[in-house]
Amino acid sequence: MDETLEAKILDVLKHHHLMVLATIRPDGSPQATTVNYAHEDLTLYFAADAASQKAGNIKLNNKGHLEKHPIRRFMRV
Protein backbone atom coordinates (compact mmCIF):
# COMPACT_ATOMS: atom_id res chain seq x y z
CA MET A 1 0.00 0.00 0.00
CA ASP A 2 1.18 3.52 -0.77
CA GLU A 3 2.69 5.11 2.38
CA THR A 4 0.72 8.34 1.89
CA LEU A 5 -2.57 6.46 1.67
CA GLU A 6 -1.72 4.35 4.72
CA ALA A 7 -0.88 7.50 6.71
CA LYS A 8 -4.25 9.04 5.75
CA ILE A 9 -6.12 5.90 6.77
CA LEU A 10 -4.29 5.70 10.11
CA ASP A 11 -5.07 9.37 10.76
CA VAL A 12 -8.80 8.74 10.22
CA LEU A 13 -8.68 5.68 12.48
CA LYS A 14 -6.88 7.68 15.18
CA HIS A 15 -9.46 10.48 15.26
CA HIS A 16 -12.66 8.46 14.95
CA HIS A 17 -14.01 5.61 17.04
CA LEU A 18 -17.35 4.89 15.39
CA MET A 19 -17.85 3.07 12.12
CA VAL A 20 -20.75 1.73 10.14
CA LEU A 21 -20.43 -1.98 9.47
CA ALA A 22 -22.55 -3.24 6.59
CA THR A 23 -23.20 -6.98 6.32
CA ILE A 24 -25.54 -9.20 4.34
CA ARG A 25 -28.54 -10.85 5.99
CA PRO A 26 -29.50 -14.46 5.19
CA ASP A 27 -32.19 -13.21 2.78
CA GLY A 28 -29.56 -11.20 0.84
CA SER A 29 -30.60 -7.76 2.07
CA PRO A 30 -28.02 -5.41 3.59
CA GLN A 31 -27.81 -4.48 7.26
CA ALA A 32 -25.82 -1.45 8.45
CA THR A 33 -24.93 -1.18 12.13
CA THR A 34 -22.98 1.53 13.95
CA VAL A 35 -20.23 0.08 16.14
CA ASN A 36 -17.38 1.41 18.27
CA TYR A 37 -13.98 0.16 17.23
CA ALA A 38 -10.36 0.05 18.30
CA HIS A 39 -7.46 -0.49 15.97
CA GLU A 40 -3.88 -1.68 15.91
CA ASP A 41 -2.28 -0.30 12.78
CA LEU A 42 -4.70 -1.29 9.98
CA THR A 43 -6.42 -4.08 11.95
CA LEU A 44 -9.83 -3.06 13.32
CA TYR A 45 -11.52 -4.61 16.35
CA PHE A 46 -15.16 -4.31 17.41
CA ALA A 47 -17.37 -6.18 19.83
CA ALA A 48 -20.40 -8.21 18.79
CA ASP A 49 -22.57 -10.54 20.81
CA ALA A 50 -22.24 -14.04 19.37
CA ALA A 51 -26.06 -14.28 19.26
CA SER A 52 -26.51 -10.95 17.44
CA GLN A 53 -27.80 -10.50 13.90
CA LYS A 54 -24.49 -8.86 12.99
CA ALA A 55 -22.45 -11.88 14.15
CA GLY A 56 -24.84 -14.27 12.39
CA ASN A 57 -24.50 -12.30 9.16
CA ILE A 58 -20.70 -12.43 9.36
CA LYS A 59 -20.78 -16.20 10.01
CA LEU A 60 -22.88 -16.73 6.87
CA ASN A 61 -20.99 -14.27 4.65
CA ASN A 62 -17.67 -12.78 5.73
CA LYS A 63 -17.83 -10.01 3.14
CA GLY A 64 -18.78 -6.59 4.40
CA HIS A 65 -18.18 -2.88 4.15
CA LEU A 66 -16.80 -0.44 6.71
CA GLU A 67 -17.31 3.28 6.66
CA LYS A 68 -16.39 6.08 9.04
CA HIS A 69 -19.43 7.19 10.98
CA PRO A 70 -20.48 10.71 9.94
CA ILE A 71 -20.72 12.04 13.51
CA ARG A 72 -17.36 13.06 14.97
CA ARG A 73 -18.50 14.33 18.32
CA PHE A 74 -21.51 13.90 20.52
CA MET A 75 -23.14 16.73 22.36
CA ARG A 76 -24.33 16.30 25.94
CA VAL A 77 -27.97 17.36 26.35
N, C-alpha and C positions, 0 to 999 in steps of 0.2 A: 504494500500500500504506500502511496505517496506520503512522505513525511509531513507535508503541509496539510493534507487532508486529515491524517491521523491526529495532528495537533488540534485542528478545528473540532474534530469529533470529541476528543478528550476534554476540550474546553467546555463544550456543551454538556457533557456528562458531569463535569465538575460543578457546574452552576445550576443544574436542574436535578430534581429528585423524583419527579413524576413522569411517567410515560404512559402512552396508550398502547396496549397490547391487543392486537387483532388476531383472532384465531377462527377456525372453521368449525361450526357445529356439526353434529352427525348428519343433519339433513342438508348440509352444504351451504347453509346461510352463514354470513359472517357475524362475529360477536366481538365488540370492542370494549375493553375494560381498562379503567385507569388504575395503575398500580404504582406504589413507591418502589424505587430500586436503589441498589448500591452497585458500585462497579469496582473492578480491579483491572486497570488498563482498559482493554476493549471487551472484557467479559462482564456481562450484566447479570445481576442476581435480583430476584424478587420472590416474595413469599406467595404461596398458593395452598389453600387447604386441599388435601388429596381428594376430598369428596366434592370439590367445587366443579362447576360447569367448565371453568377455564382449564383446570387440570385434566378433566375428561376430554376436552377438545384437543389438548396437546398430546394426550396419550393416543388418540385416534389419528391425528395428523400433526406431525411436528413442524409443519410449515406455518409461518406467522409473519406478522409485520409489527414493527415497533416504531413509535413516533413520539417525539418530545411533546409533552402535554402543553397546551397553549397558555396555561396560567403559570406565571413565574412566582408570584407571591400571593399569599392569602391575607385577607384583611380581617382583623378581629372585630366582631360586631357586638 
